[in-house]
Amino acid sequence: PMLHIHHSNRLEALRDMLLRQLDGAGGDVFAAEQIIVPSAALRRHLSLGLADARGVCTQLRFDFLAQWLWRQVARIVPGVADASPFAAQVLTWRVDAAFGDAAFVGAHPRLQAYLREADALMRYELACQVAVLLEQYVTYRPDWLQAWRDGGRLEGPAGGHEDTAWQAALWRRISTELDMDAPHPVQDFVAALQRGGPELACRAGLPSCVHVFALPAMAPLHMRLLLQLARSVDVHLYVLN
């Protein structure tokens, strides 16, 4: 197992590299190849390109990085569900419930001013937007969330923003509902792979190889997880530069 990095300044060249890797993979013919893409449009582009080159596009599983990584965490860490509780589509309902709580909203004048005249649909639309924002915080600003959970304030311009107070209170509410006193599952995942290595990955059913294709950007947390996975499975990064 190792990390492989493939570079090109042309998407078509990266696609051809991917095809060569898939054709030379060998292994279990009944196991679908794991391909991570940044968008549905690129998934369609690859599907058509591979079908054109091979005559058929089959035994491939396309996925998005965050969801795919969380499923691998669920394979290793006991008690973790296949779907992340931090995914926006899941968080939306917790946020919407908080926005429907008059006591919670009343403690935050800026939030109350917006929701005062809002109907159920407007409240839900705001909950969707805030859930997406919180999901981004989980990935890119875990230090902010930890500070909010601990009752602290953010340093710098972010700490003085007028929306910070109600966002912090909302995250503390969600943290309590999710019983987040235990270590984050990602920490347990990394520690388990460090101890068990490829043997644990095989027993847990992790794929032997994953192809991460042409992502325009990657969160540090996701890169850390891929680097850890590369010690136990083959990780191919196809980088458009």
C-alpha positions in Angstrom: 0.0 0.0 0.0 1.2 3.5 -0.8 0.2 6.9 -2.1 0.5 7.4 -5.8 0.3 10.9 -7.4 -0.4 11.4 -11.1 0.0 14.9 -12.6 -1.2 16.5 -15.8 -2.4 19.8 -17.1 -5.0 18.1 -19.3 -8.1 16.3 -18.0 -8.1 13.9 -20.8 -4.5 12.8 -19.9 -5.6 12.2 -16.3 -8.5 10.2 -17.6 -6.2 8.0 -19.7 -3.9 7.5 -16.6 -6.9 6.4 -14.6 -8.0 4.0 -17.4 -4.5 2.4 -17.4 -4.6 1.9 -13.7 -8.0 0.4 -13.8 -7.0 -2.0 -16.7 -3.9 -3.1 -14.8 -5.5 -3.4 -11.4 -6.2 -7.2 -11.4 -7.6 -8.4 -8.1 -11.2 -9.4 -7.4 -13.2 -9.0 -10.6 -16.4 -8.8 -8.6 -15.2 -5.8 -6.4 -16.2 -2.4 -7.8 -13.3 0.1 -8.3 -13.7 3.1 -6.0 -13.5 6.5 -7.8 -13.8 9.8 -6.0 -15.0 12.7 -8.1 -15.6 16.4 -7.3 -19.0 16.7 -9.1 -21.7 14.8 -10.9 -20.7 16.4 -14.2 -17.2 14.9 -13.9 -18.6 11.6 -12.9 -20.7 11.6 -16.2 -17.6 12.7 -18.2 -15.5 9.8 -16.8 -18.3 7.3 -17.3 -18.7 8.2 -21.0 -14.9 8.3 -21.5 -14.4 4.9 -19.9 -17.3 3.4 -21.8 -15.9 4.8 -25.1 -12.5 3.3 -24.3 -13.7 -0.1 -23.0 -17.0 -0.5 -24.8 -18.8 -0.6 -21.4 -18.5 1.2 -18.1 -19.1 -1.3 -15.2 -17.9 -2.3 -11.8 -17.1 1.3 -10.9 -18.4 3.0 -7.8 -18.3 6.8 -8.0 -18.5 8.8 -4.8 -17.7 12.2 -3.2 -14.8 12.4 -0.9 -16.4 13.4 2.4 -19.1 10.7 2.2 -16.7 8.0 1.1 -14.2 8.8 3.9 -17.0 8.7 6.5 -18.1 5.3 5.4 -14.5 4.0 5.8 -14.6 5.5 9.3 -17.8 3.6 10.0 -16.2 0.3 8.9 -13.4 0.7 11.5 -14.9 2.6 14.5 -17.7 0.7 16.4 -21.0 2.4 16.8 -20.5 4.9 13.9 -23.4 5.1 11.4 -22.7 4.9 7.6 -24.0 8.5 7.2 -22.2 11.3 9.0 -24.3 13.2 11.6 -22.5 16.3 10.4 -23.7 16.1 6.8 -25.8 19.1 5.9 -28.9 17.1 4.9 -28.8 15.5 8.4 -28.0 18.7 10.4 -30.7 20.7 8.6 -33.4 19.1 10.8 -31.6 19.8 14.0 -31.0 23.4 13.0 -34.7 23.8 11.9 -35.8 22.4 15.3 -33.6 25.0 17.1 -35.0 27.8 15.0 -38.5 26.6 16.0 -37.6 26.9 19.7 -38.8 30.3 20.8 -36.6 30.3 23.9 -33.5 29.6 21.9 -34.3 32.2 19.2 -35.4 34.8 21.8 -31.9 34.7 23.3 -30.3 36.0 20.1 -31.8 39.3 18.8 -30.2 39.2 15.4 -31.5 35.7 14.7 -34.9 36.6 16.2 -35.2 39.7 14.0 -34.9 37.5 10.9 -37.2 34.7 12.0 -39.9 37.0 13.5 -41.7 37.3 10.2 -40.6 34.0 8.7 -43.0 31.2 7.9 -42.1 27.5 8.1 -40.6 27.5 4.6 -38.4 30.5 5.2 -37.2 29.0 8.4 -36.4 25.7 6.7 -34.5 27.5 3.9 -32.4 29.3 6.5 -31.8 26.0 8.3 -30.5 24.5 5.1 -28.0 27.4 4.6 -26.8 27.2 8.2 -26.5 23.4 8.0 -24.2 23.7 5.0 -22.2 26.3 6.9 -21.8 24.1 9.9 -20.7 21.2 7.7 -18.0 23.4 6.3 -17.0 24.4 9.8 -16.6 20.7 10.8 -14.2 20.2 7.8 -12.3 23.5 7.8 -12.7 25.1 11.2 -12.7 22.4 13.9 -10.8 24.7 16.2 -13.8 27.1 16.1 -16.2 24.4 17.0 -14.0 23.2 19.8 -13.8 26.7 21.2 -17.5 27.1 21.0 -18.1 23.8 22.8 -15.7 24.9 25.5 -17.6 28.2 25.9 -14.8 30.3 24.5 -14.7 33.1 22.0 -12.9 33.2 18.7 -9.9 35.4 18.2 -9.6 38.0 15.5 -12.3 39.4 13.2 -14.3 36.2 13.3 -14.8 36.5 17.1 -16.4 39.9 16.7 -18.8 39.0 13.9 -22.5 39.7 14.8 -23.6 36.1 13.9 -20.9 34.4 16.0 -22.9 34.4 19.2 -26.0 32.5 17.9 -23.9 30.1 15.8 -21.8 29.2 18.9 -25.0 28.6 20.9 -26.5 26.6 18.1 -23.3 24.4 17.9 -23.4 23.8 21.7 -27.0 22.8 21.4 -26.3 20.3 18.6 -23.2 19.0 20.4 -25.4 18.2 23.4 -28.0 16.5 21.3 -25.3 14.4 19.6 -23.5 13.6 22.9 -20.2 14.8 21.5 -18.2 14.5 24.7 -16.5 11.4 23.3 -13.5 11.8 21.0 -14.4 12.5 17.3 -14.6 9.2 15.4 -11.9 10.4 13.0 -9.4 10.3 15.9 -10.4 6.7 16.7 -10.2 5.8 13.0 -6.6 7.2 12.7 -5.5 5.6 15.9 -7.0 2.2 14.9 -5.3 2.2 11.5 -2.0 3.2 13.1 -2.2 0.1 15.3 -3.8 -2.4 12.9 -2.4 -1.3 9.5 -3.3 -3.2 6.3 -4.4 -6.3 8.3 -7.1 -4.3 10.1 -8.1 -2.6 6.8 -8.6 -6.0 5.1 -10.6 -7.4 8.0 -12.8 -4.4 8.2 -13.6 -4.6 4.5 -11.9 -1.4 3.3 -11.3 -1.4 -0.4 -7.8 -2.3 -1.5 -7.5 0.7 -3.7 -9.2 4.1 -4.2 -8.8 6.7 -7.1 -9.3 10.4 -6.2 -9.8 12.2 -9.5 -9.2 15.8 -10.2 -10.4 17.4 -7.0 -9.9 21.2 -7.3 -9.3 21.5 -3.6 -9.0 19.3 -0.5 -9.6 20.0 3.1 -6.6 19.4 5.4 -8.7 16.9 7.4 -9.5 14.9 4.3 -5.8 14.9 3.2 -4.8 13.7 6.6 -7.2 10.8 6.4 -6.1 9.9 2.8 -2.4 9.9 3.9 -3.3 7.6 6.8 -5.3 5.3 4.5 -2.3 5.2 2.1 -0.4 3.2 4.8 -3.0 0.5 4.5 -4.5 0.7 1.0 -3.4 2.0 -2.3 -4.5 5.6 -2.8 -4.1 7.2 -6.3 -4.4 11.0 -6.6 -5.0 12.4 -10.1 -4.0 16.1 -9.9 -4.9 18.7 -12.5 -2.1 21.3 -12.3 
